[in-house]
Amino acid sequence: MKQKTIEIWVGIFMMIGIAALTMLAFKVSGSAGGGGDVYRINARFENVGGLNEKAPVRIGGVRIGRVADIRIDKEDFSAVVGMDIDSKYDNLPSDTGASILTSGLLGAQFVGLDPGAEDLYLSNGDELDITQSAIQLESLISQFMFSQVGKGDNSGDDGN
């Protein structure tokens, strides 16, 4: 009988531990419910690079929201990024700009917002007019390589 009581208590302890680890995993991943009220704004980009859904939206390094969805506009084939912004940041000027940035050299991409100076504020469903697409490392390297090749052709040696 005593052995069975110990086994029951060990089982209860294990279930509490598994529940605590599950809650911690949801909290760390940002998937936990109860995120509060948000409003949606959209931005169009020519290229979103490696931006993913649930990527952070930041102003000055502070997370103010998350990327909710990324889709293609069927009319002009631009990438449309929907962002859910926390309602406590409801005073973003309507001329706010958006850029796709990278955390560090090889880090994850996020959307950086640059507030403007307009007196009107963004509201649910608004679209940002000022955007800067992701910078692709491959295109920068190829531009650098081709510019170096062009400089190498003018050696200045006239054969004397």
N, C-alpha and C positions, 0 to 999 in steps of 0.2 A: 504494500500500500504506500509506503514512504517513497519507494522508487517511482511509482506512478505519479505522485505529487510533484516530485522533482522534474520529471519529464514534462509535465504540463507547464510548470513555471518556465522551463527552458524554452518550450515552444512559444509561450506568450512573449518571452523576451526576444526571441528571434523574429517574431511577427512585428513587434514594435520597432526593432532595428531595421527590418526591410522597409517598413512604412516610412521611417525617418530618412533612409537613404533615397527612397523614391521621391519624397518631397524635396530633398536637397537637390537632386538631379533636375527636377522641374524648375526650381528656383534659379539654379545656376544657368540653365539653358535659356531662361527667359520665356519659357512656354507656359508658365503658371497663369491661371486665369486671374481676373480681378486687376487687370492692368489699368483700370480707370477709363474715363471718357477720352476719346480721341476724335480728331477730325482728319479727313483725307484731303491731301493736295496731290497734284500730278505734275510731272515734268517730262518734257520730250528731249531725248538725246539721240544723236546720230549713232553712238556706239556706247554700250554700257559695260563693255569689257567683261570682267569676271564678277560683276555685281550679282549678289544672290538675294532672294527673298529673305526677310528677317535680318538683313544687314542693318546696322545702326544708321540713324540720321543724326548728324551732329552740328552744333554751332560752337565754334571755339573749343572743340574737343569734348563738349558736354553732350551726352546723348539726350535728344529731345523726342525721339520717335524711332520707328522702324520701317523698313521697306515692306510694304504689304503685298504688292504684286508687280510683275514686270511682264509687259505684253507688247505686241506689235500692232501699230495702227495700220489697218488694211488699206487705207487710202494713200498715205504718203510713206509707208514702210519705215516710219521712225519708231524707236523704242520708247514706250510710255511707262514711266515708273510711278506707281502709286505709293504714297508715303502716309502712314498713320502718325500724326503728330499729337503728343499729349496735350490735352485741352488747357493745361496750365500755361502753355506757351501760345496762347491765342492772340498775341499782339505782334505777330510777324508782319512786317510791312509788305504791301502788295508787290513791291519791286524787289523782293528777295531773289537772289540768284542761287542756283544749285550746281555743284560740281561733283564728279565722281572722283574720289581720292583714294589713296592707298595708305594703309598703316605701315610705315616702314618700307624697306626696299622690297621685301617679298611678302608683305602682310596682306591681310584681307582688305577688300574694297568696301567703302562706305560712301554715303552721300553727305557732303558738307554743304551747309546752307550759309549764305552770306547775306545778312539782313540789309535792306536798303534804308532809305530815309523818307519814304512815302507816308502820308498820314492815314491812308486807308490800310486796313488789315486783311490778311488772307482768311478765308472762311472755307467751310466744307465744300469740296468739289472744285475749288479754284485751280488754275494751272499756272505754273511759273513760266515766265517768258524768257528769262535769262538763264541759260544752261551752258555747261562746258562738259563735253564728253570725256570718257576715260582716255588716258594717254596709254598707248600700246607700246610696250618696251621694244617689241620687234621692229616697229616702224622707226623708232628713234635710233636703234642700232643700225638699221639699213641706211638711214639718212646720214649718219656719222660715217659709215663705211664708204658710201659713194662720194661723200665730200672729200674724204682722205684720198680716194683713188684719183679724183679730179686734180687735187693738189700735187700728186705724185707724177702726173704726166708732164708738168712743167719743171724739168730738172735744172734748166738753165745751163746745162753742159753743152757747149757748141763743138765738142770733139777735139779741142786743142790741147 
